[in-house]
């Protein structure tokens, strides 16, 4: 499983970058999905922290329940891939145009 995750982290940003450059329509969709993922990530994190603070249970097991939330995991994974894609895009642009 670790190998699949490692390969995905390397390959998926390049696939998204290819779609980003090839199809102009995909740019808007990729950016909107990233914005929705960021909002979902923030909301789930905020609610989890609020519940812990409200209940007064500041234990490691309580905060780790956040990692069982599929919305948190999926949005975090997408944001990580999107961030790598944007970093690669910026690096290529900087290399080609010597900004």
C-alpha positions in Angstrom: 0.0 0.0 0.0 2.9 2.4 0.8 4.3 1.9 -2.7 0.9 2.7 -4.3 0.6 5.9 -2.2 4.2 6.9 -3.0 3.8 6.4 -6.7 0.5 8.2 -6.7 2.1 11.2 -5.0 4.6 11.4 -7.8 2.4 10.6 -10.8 -1.0 12.3 -10.0 0.3 15.9 -9.9 1.8 15.5 -13.3 -1.4 14.1 -14.7 -3.3 17.0 -13.3 -0.7 19.4 -14.7 -1.1 17.8 -18.1 -4.9 18.2 -17.9 -4.3 21.8 -16.7 -2.2 22.6 -19.7 -4.0 20.6 -22.3 -7.6 21.5 -21.6 -8.6 25.0 -20.7 -11.9 23.9 -19.3 -10.2 21.7 -16.7 -8.4 24.7 -15.2 -11.6 26.1 -13.8 -12.8 22.7 -12.6 -9.5 21.8 -10.9 -9.4 25.2 -9.1 -13.0 25.1 -8.0 -12.5 21.5 -6.6 -9.5 22.8 -4.7 -11.5 25.7 -3.2 -14.2 23.3 -2.1 -11.7 20.9 -0.7 -10.0 23.7 1.2 -13.4 24.8 2.7 -14.3 21.2 3.6 -10.9 20.7 5.2 -11.2 23.9 7.2 -14.8 23.1 8.3 -14.1 19.6 9.4 -10.9 20.7 11.3 -12.7 23.6 13.0 -15.6 21.5 14.1 -13.3 18.8 15.5 -11.3 21.3 17.5 -14.4 23.1 18.7 -15.9 19.8 20.0 -12.7 19.0 21.8 -12.5 22.5 23.4 -16.2 22.5 24.2 -16.1 19.1 25.9 -12.8 19.9 27.6 -11.2 16.6 26.5 -7.8 17.5 25.3 -6.4 14.0 24.9 -4.5 12.7 21.9 -7.1 10.0 21.2 -9.8 12.7 20.7 -7.9 14.7 18.2 -6.9 11.6 16.3 -10.6 10.9 15.6 -10.3 13.6 13.0 -8.2 11.2 10.9 -11.2 8.8 10.7 -13.3 11.4 8.8 -13.3 10.6 5.1 -14.1 14.3 4.1 -10.9 15.4 6.0 -8.8 12.7 4.3 -10.1 13.1 0.8 -10.0 16.9 0.9 -6.5 16.8 2.4 -5.2 14.4 -0.2 -6.7 16.5 -3.0 -5.1 19.7 -1.6 -1.8 18.0 -1.3 -1.9 16.9 -4.9 -3.2 20.3 -6.0 -0.4 22.0 -4.1 2.3 19.8 -5.6 0.8 20.5 -9.1 0.9 24.2 -8.6 4.4 24.0 -7.2 5.6 22.1 -10.3 3.7 24.5 -12.5 5.4 27.5 -10.9 8.8 25.8 -11.0 8.5 25.1 -14.7 7.3 28.6 -15.4 10.1 30.1 -13.4 12.7 27.9 -15.2 11.4 28.6 -18.7 10.8 32.3 -18.3 13.6 33.0 -15.8 11.3 35.1 -13.6 
